[in-house]
């Protein structure tokens, strides 16, 4: 755990969140500033600052993260109509929390600009 990381503190239960999914390695919770009717963040509980910081040893965790994103979409009722999975990497991409995470967005027709 990185004590200065917001998402590490959420994963540890130090900061409350609206949890949608949780297992030993991954947590999914509702975004506090949603950009779509459904906006859930999926994070590894282990601190990885971003995709570039992931190691070969993280491969199984990264695959699980993607599978959980699909499971969250199903659970939230947006899998059939379609959803978007987004990951911002670094400041130029607007990654505001330096902890690897996926945004699962849906519940409305997505505009092209977010592609």
Backbone as CSV, one residue per row, in Angstrom:
resi,resn,N_x,N_y,N_z,CA_x,CA_y,CA_z,C_x,C_y,C_z
1,UNK,0.848,-1.191,0.000,0.000,0.000,0.000,0.883,1.240,0.000
2,UNK,0.508,2.183,-0.802,1.149,3.492,-0.824,0.278,4.419,0.029
3,UNK,0.782,4.832,1.163,-0.006,5.626,2.115,-0.476,6.962,1.553
4,UNK,0.202,7.469,0.531,-0.166,8.754,-0.069,-1.128,8.595,-1.233
5,UNK,-1.499,7.367,-1.554,-2.345,7.100,-2.723,-3.821,7.013,-2.312
6,UNK,-4.630,7.837,-2.937,-6.069,7.855,-2.661,-6.696,6.478,-2.877
7,UNK,-6.383,5.826,-4.001,-7.008,4.533,-4.300,-6.513,3.430,-3.370
8,UNK,-5.255,3.485,-2.935,-4.773,2.515,-1.945,-5.549,2.669,-0.639
9,UNK,-5.822,3.903,-0.260,-6.565,4.163,0.966,-8.025,3.721,0.835
10,UNK,-8.610,3.875,-0.357,-9.967,3.368,-0.594,-9.966,1.854,-0.513
11,UNK,-8.996,1.209,-1.156,-8.903,-0.262,-1.137,-8.731,-0.791,0.288
12,UNK,-8.011,-0.054,1.117,-7.775,-0.466,2.502,-8.975,-0.182,3.402
13,UNK,-9.986,0.522,2.873,-11.163,0.834,3.673,-11.008,2.080,4.523
14,UNK,-9.924,2.818,4.344,-9.699,4.042,5.120,-10.584,5.187,4.642
15,UNK,-10.939,5.152,3.370,-11.808,6.159,2.782,-13.039,5.430,2.255
16,UNK,-14.229,5.858,2.610,-15.436,5.150,2.167,-15.625,5.243,0.651
17,UNK,-16.260,4.217,0.112,-16.592,4.186,-1.312,-17.859,3.357,-1.486
18,UNK,-18.490,3.557,-2.616,-19.668,2.760,-2.964,-19.187,1.572,-3.783
19,UNK,-18.923,0.482,-3.096,-18.320,-0.709,-3.712,-19.333,-1.482,-4.545
20,UNK,-18.878,-1.890,-5.712,-19.706,-2.646,-6.654,-19.229,-4.091,-6.734
21,UNK,-17.913,-4.292,-6.580,-17.297,-5.613,-6.682,-16.027,-5.590,-5.841
22,UNK,-15.731,-6.730,-5.222,-14.479,-6.856,-4.493,-14.089,-8.308,-4.381
23,UNK,-12.809,-8.565,-4.572,-12.235,-9.875,-4.273,-10.867,-9.634,-3.621
24,UNK,-10.029,-10.650,-3.573,-8.743,-10.523,-2.885,-7.807,-9.517,-3.550
25,UNK,-7.927,-9.348,-4.876,-6.939,-8.563,-5.618,-7.477,-7.315,-6.300
26,UNK,-8.795,-7.207,-6.452,-9.401,-6.123,-7.230,-10.583,-5.528,-6.485
27,UNK,-10.760,-4.223,-6.652,-11.905,-3.513,-6.087,-12.544,-2.675,-7.187
28,UNK,-13.865,-2.654,-7.241,-14.600,-1.779,-8.160,-15.563,-0.942,-7.324
29,UNK,-15.580,0.366,-7.613,-16.438,1.277,-6.860,-16.917,2.403,-7.774
30,UNK,-18.011,3.027,-7.393,-18.602,4.098,-8.195,-17.733,5.358,-8.140
31,UNK,-17.561,5.992,-9.292,-16.811,7.241,-9.375,-17.606,8.347,-8.675
32,UNK,-16.926,9.208,-7.936,-17.628,10.274,-7.207,-18.005,11.437,-8.115
33,UNK,-17.450,11.478,-9.334,-17.800,12.518,-10.315,-18.118,11.822,-11.636
34,UNK,-19.250,11.107,-11.697,-19.533,10.267,-12.865,-19.667,11.049,-14.166
35,UNK,-19.115,10.464,-15.227,-19.168,11.041,-16.563,-20.226,10.353,-17.434
36,UNK,-20.937,9.395,-16.866,-22.004,8.647,-17.544,-22.938,8.133,-16.449
37,UNK,-24.149,7.695,-16.827,-25.064,7.161,-15.809,-24.439,6.018,-14.986
38,UNK,-23.639,5.190,-15.649,-22.854,4.175,-14.936,-21.394,4.558,-15.114
39,UNK,-20.701,4.768,-14.011,-19.275,5.095,-14.051,-18.631,4.444,-12.836
40,UNK,-17.974,3.317,-13.094,-17.359,2.520,-12.037,-15.856,2.454,-12.301
41,UNK,-15.074,2.609,-11.248,-13.622,2.460,-11.341,-13.246,1.059,-10.879
42,UNK,-12.354,0.419,-11.611,-11.863,-0.912,-11.269,-10.360,-0.774,-11.026
43,UNK,-9.918,-1.125,-9.817,-8.511,-0.937,-9.453,-7.916,-2.234,-8.902
44,UNK,-6.608,-2.427,-9.101,-5.939,-3.497,-8.361,-5.738,-3.011,-6.926
45,UNK,-5.832,-3.904,-5.970,-5.593,-3.511,-4.584,-4.106,-3.259,-4.330
46,UNK,-3.269,-3.872,-5.134,-1.828,-3.632,-5.073,-1.539,-2.320,-5.785
47,UNK,-0.658,-1.511,-5.229,-0.341,-0.239,-5.868,0.535,-0.460,-7.099
48,UNK,-0.017,-0.092,-8.241,0.719,-0.016,-9.507,0.373,1.375,-10.032
49,UNK,1.355,2.206,-10.254,1.071,3.608,-10.584,0.427,3.790,-11.954
50,UNK,0.667,2.886,-12.871,0.081,2.974,-14.205,0.543,1.808,-15.056
51,UNK,0.087,1.775,-16.304,0.427,0.657,-17.188,1.925,0.502,-17.358
52,UNK,2.657,1.588,-17.447,4.106,1.515,-17.659,4.838,0.938,-16.453
53,UNK,4.230,0.988,-15.301,4.851,0.458,-14.084,4.551,-1.023,-13.873
54,UNK,3.655,-1.587,-14.656,3.307,-3.005,-14.504,4.476,-3.880,-14.942
55,UNK,4.653,-4.977,-14.251,5.736,-5.929,-14.511,5.161,-7.237,-15.037
56,UNK,6.037,-8.094,-15.557,5.605,-9.409,-16.024,4.844,-10.167,-14.934
57,UNK,5.269,-10.002,-13.705,4.624,-10.690,-12.585,3.190,-10.223,-12.369
58,UNK,2.816,-9.093,-12.952,1.464,-8.544,-12.799,0.497,-9.026,-13.878
59,UNK,0.960,-9.826,-14.833,0.132,-10.211,-15.977,-1.211,-10.819,-15.576
60,UNK,-1.209,-11.744,-14.630,-2.465,-12.381,-14.217,-3.407,-11.355,-13.577
61,UNK,-2.856,-10.462,-12.780,-3.663,-9.407,-12.145,-4.267,-8.484,-13.198
62,UNK,-3.489,-8.110,-14.198,-3.989,-7.216,-15.243,-5.101,-7.882,-16.046
63,UNK,-4.941,-9.153,-16.360,-5.999,-9.882,-17.070,-7.254,-9.949,-16.209
64,UNK,-7.083,-10.186,-14.930,-8.228,-10.251,-14.014,-8.931,-8.895,-13.935
65,UNK,-8.163,-7.816,-13.947,-8.728,-6.470,-13.908,-9.675,-6.257,-15.087
66,UNK,-9.256,-6.685,-16.268,-10.081,-6.535,-17.468,-11.330,-7.415,-17.375
67,UNK,-11.174,-8.619,-16.881,-12.334,-9.509,-16.730,-13.336,-8.939,-15.730
68,UNK,-12.831,-8.350,-14.661,-13.722,-7.736,-13.667,-14.469,-6.557,-14.289
69,UNK,-13.807,-5.788,-15.143,-14.495,-4.683,-15.819,-15.702,-5.212,-16.593
70,UNK,-15.535,-6.324,-17.294,-16.654,-6.921,-18.033,-17.732,-7.431,-17.077
71,UNK,-17.324,-8.007,-15.958,-18.287,-8.488,-14.965,-19.076,-7.328,-14.357
72,UNK,-18.408,-6.217,-14.106,-19.072,-5.020,-13.581,-20.106,-4.517,-14.586
73,UNK,-19.745,-4.493,-15.871,-20.688,-4.055,-16.902,-21.929,-4.939,-16.908
74,UNK,-21.741,-6.229,-16.772,-22.865,-7.170,-16.715,-23.716,-6.893,-15.478
75,UNK,-23.057,-6.777,-14.341,-23.757,-6.549,-13.069,-24.528,-5.227,-13.068
76,UNK,-23.992,-4.214,-13.743,-24.620,-2.898,-13.790,-25.678,-2.789,-14.883
77,UNK,-25.855,-3.851,-15.675,-26.902,-3.880,-16.690,-26.578,-3.127,-17.970
78,UNK,-25.291,-2.921,-18.261,-24.913,-2.185,-19.469,-24.188,-3.052,-20.493
79,UNK,-23.985,-4.320,-20.198,-23.227,-5.185,-21.105,-23.934,-5.374,-22.441
80,UNK,-25.236,-5.558,-22.429,-25.970,-5.828,-23.672,-26.041,-4.604,-24.577
81,UNK,-26.214,-3.430,-23.993,-26.354,-2.217,-24.806,-25.004,-1.636,-25.208
82,UNK,-23.972,-1.955,-24.486,-22.630,-1.473,-24.792,-22.077,-0.582,-23.703
83,UNK,-20.777,-0.629,-23.576,-20.094,0.162,-22.557,-18.682,0.463,-23.029
84,UNK,-18.041,1.364,-22.338,-16.682,1.761,-22.673,-15.791,1.474,-21.471
85,UNK,-14.580,0.981,-21.746,-13.558,0.809,-20.722,-12.411,1.733,-21.106
86,UNK,-12.067,2.652,-20.194,-11.055,3.661,-20.467,-10.002,3.609,-19.369
87,UNK,-8.748,3.810,-19.763,-7.670,3.931,-18.788,-6.766,5.077,-19.221
88,UNK,-6.670,6.088,-18.396,-5.811,7.235,-18.665,-4.428,6.958,-18.083
89,UNK,-3.405,7.191,-18.892,-2.039,6.860,-18.478,-1.162,8.105,-18.496
90,UNK,-0.917,8.668,-17.333,-0.040,9.822,-17.220,-0.776,11.148,-17.271
91,UNK,-0.079,12.213,-16.904,-0.709,13.533,-16.806,-1.267,14.063,-18.124
92,UNK,-0.603,13.820,-19.243,-1.113,14.318,-20.518,-2.415,13.632,-20.920
93,UNK,-2.658,12.456,-20.377,-3.903,11.726,-20.654,-4.950,11.978,-19.573
94,UNK,-4.655,12.902,-18.663,-5.558,13.282,-17.581,-5.706,12.212,-16.500
95,UNK,-4.657,11.416,-16.267,-4.679,10.487,-15.134,-4.471,11.323,-13.879
96,UNK,-5.510,11.446,-13.078,-5.442,12.320,-11.904,-5.039,11.586,-10.631
97,UNK,-5.205,10.281,-10.603,-4.762,9.486,-9.460,-3.713,8.509,-9.985
98,UNK,-2.474,8.593,-9.509,-1.417,7.728,-10.022,-1.485,6.303,-9.454
99,UNK,-2.575,5.648,-9.761,-2.817,4.249,-9.390,-3.571,3.670,-10.579
100,UNK,-3.067,2.611,-11.162,-3.693,2.002,-12.328,-5.175,1.767,-12.074
101,UNK,-6.008,2.187,-13.022,-7.446,1.958,-12.873,-8.133,1.994,-14.225
102,UNK,-9.249,1.299,-14.283,-10.101,1.281,-15.458,-11.402,1.992,-15.119
103,UNK,-11.887,2.780,-16.058,-13.201,3.402,-15.950,-14.157,2.544,-16.774
104,UNK,-15.224,2.067,-16.175,-16.285,1.362,-16.901,-17.441,2.354,-17.004
105,UNK,-17.752,2.743,-18.236,-18.747,3.791,-18.487,-19.854,3.256,-19.376
106,UNK,-21.091,3.597,-19.056,-22.205,3.175,-19.895,-23.518,3.716,-19.383
107,UNK,-24.582,3.176,-19.941,-25.914,3.614,-19.562,-26.432,4.721,-20.447
108,UNK,-25.672,5.095,-21.461,-26.050,6.112,-22.429,-25.251,5.878,-23.689
109,UNK,-25.686,6.461,-24.791,-24.904,6.364,-26.013,-23.664,7.232,-25.857
110,UNK,-22.521,6.645,-26.094,-21.250,7.356,-25.954,-20.969,8.177,-27.210
111,UNK,-20.397,9.352,-27.019,-20.019,10.219,-28.131,-18.633,9.826,-28.628
112,UNK,-18.344,10.134,-29.869,-17.078,9.760,-30.488,-15.853,10.353,-29.804
113,UNK,-15.950,11.539,-29.231,-14.788,12.209,-28.672,-14.096,11.408,-27.587
114,UNK,-14.780,10.472,-26.949,-14.160,9.688,-25.894,-13.503,8.417,-26.427
115,UNK,-13.461,8.225,-27.718,-12.938,6.986,-28.308,-11.498,6.763,-28.018
